């Protein structure tokens, strides 16, 4: 047995489907090392560049990919996914010939794999990762003790929990009566295919995971009725958890229900998902709940439009914005503000108070905002992201001692900006942070680590110290 093991390990991997080298060598080549073993004890070797290879037999090794590739002859590999080890292994079988799949039957029985766009789950599989699979069809071995397939959807063996709906859905999908739960990523459909689809949920469902509809957008949901014992609730076409702390899914309205309207979200809400305003459709104004901790990317972002106009044979570009009006201060509980969260927003009260719980102002978080003249950035903020306030109408900005970095274009294209200070705590700045700010006066001490760079690029805008003695 030891001799066979040495022979296997000595092989040299040379191509995408690798023919292993001479059996006369006694050592694994220097550029490779054994980094682990598969279920059946077969070695996985790793090259000096970190690439891993699965030794399928004494004469063949397969590179482990996350995706699809073609070999030199143009044959496409298909990949089986192992959720426990979080890797894919190349599989032949594009022509349905399972003999071209992995040679070791014990391994083949214990990992799900793809064949002709079908997710095949053999008898021994007891773990999958729904968030990583996108298949048109599902096939489950009758001997499998954990999973069951009904009408091309995956359920647990008791058929009480929906685990995965296949991408073959073209119209409506009815979750069978008797199903009580919907697992994470169960309705995991590609965004581009969501529009026009409908999921019908029976009254027997009492649990919907917070991530059940992750990656879905524009797909309709129809409830037979909501079970009084359910851990979710539906209000104004928004699906919440039962405590109204998290938005699970926003059900689209064909008539753009929210178009031109304002909205009051529950005061208990702690998280607002990315693209929230876009998904509710046409939201014009909102008051943020007092307990919100997280605001996702582009949650309240407006849109920038360019329209080509022609008059008297002259053509020019007219710039306009679709803005969302934000009422009231940012919640004091706020911990994260996503990328472009308030891009082009209108702050009705004329102020922004950055909560002390914020450590980073994300990229383009407040790009192009209007309605704010004065902004104070507290010492708890350590980073100001790229383009954070670019194109905004702010006039005066005060940055507290404690901020350490200001990334590129953070205050660029702010034509109304008149005054700003750079505290001595700032250790690094990006390019063009004050690009096209013609009226800005910069207050900065010579002891500041970035003084020389500011002076080199914006020396004419540095405020002069005046001695009145």
Steps between C-alpha positions, in 0.01 A plus 500: 500500500785738587664432165177579313460824697852612411438421134187711503667796671802507271303587190558837338197703398554661161177609323138597577409132496832377628666173396705401803873437454733208531435243773875458544532822699497453879399852608227755432653764264651792688243748373211296643399387844219288640255747655214269596298196412160438347222286654655180373850589615623613158764775531434860399824665395577870487739675262736782597242749370233362732311309228345177626465174307288196578672168423212308346706191422856376472527658155274806505469819707245778472549863581239625750307789347224733614315518170528350152796464268585339168797270454741531209277283284201725566318252724311674776550382854204488735550535870367327806473704817597384847336727757703368793836577341359792295666393176396387155649196327502476119262240358473360153156380398380772265383220270331309782772236531554459873803281434674823404428643841726455800624142509467445873141395564518561875579864434240530226230377737580759765504826303233670290598571142369649178405311189320659204393803710358272767606502863538131585496414869617140558403281794782598735469880477399664827608862441454753222534878471189649329660846472766357268288298259308616192347204317204452270421150625540294815531124540520327838583136553212308657751357748597846627390531863508879529352651183196458276403649164144604411417671170861607449539657844714371787353425845614326814415130516188563707386749231427762763770750403571659161875504438543606138286601200670430168565762234259324265219708648345697213168609648339417833628257760267374772657380819303184586243506778654356815840665462577684824839664436704679233877469546779754427551563127215262417357739242839588361424615147721710273383863502474523122241222494286611795255737332164341429554205734277425794543289812175387664537434873241288684363578846688200645833688474591639843873571448675698227873547550633856484711399198231292328461748213862611474601597143135535395366819349170576330344163576142499626389316814144392566384381843201273536471650848757559771503246781443663842803307629728626222831666586448757221244763409400694188429873523459731201653236276816473710578165662651544850604266777237479774679762714523752213879526536600366157360525148490153344370598156326786322214374287474701175181683410406499133347844540807646680310535827759724662546728200516863608419411860660534839558210736523441872682179582449330840691660786628153593679452167876445540614433146411648161608282204698611198307662214201547730358811332538349155317183601202674660465701180490878470547589868516880534556561872565310821557544871763259625406278795670597824662160567657427162852359528578410139416674173589295192671603178293744290213470750375856440695591189335716236581497131697739283360560153656669199264630234614638166313821418499695175378858452575742219736248348702486821532171687594455864473245779253570779583331833212410728450281805230281646550557871364346818431743782638392839325644803658521845849418622685179431419256784746514791507118495634488143814284466546458125407709197529311173663611176295774328237463776381863471635585155315807359268512804337822625540555875189697582610628843822647362738309726678167524616374837743214450441265797796423726442128432622544140869419442503526120305715257464269201588580140256747337273470806391865473598577143297779342280567804322835535337689785802493732721804559703397805645159582690384808692174475564356851826358635360147500510498120839364395455478122324718244441289191559577133258760366317505836373858454587555134270744313308590817380852580657521848658840579693443824658177629669443835702181546580406860841387616499122474426452129796314350444466125317682222468303175502624141241753380346516849410869458546541125267708281356689799461842341328650806756377755658801673679365805642172625772396744743208486588392858851386592369146555460451124783273383404441139295660223403376155523673166288801404324536835430868423485477121275774354433674831574857383390682816634276774727629775695219669609528860796273571796513738854448372540214749233299322654192324325589173582872508764482226270315263213743562734794448636352177157438351286772659747754637296795375207385712683463833376758753768739619558552872452868589677644805292781641753596771 
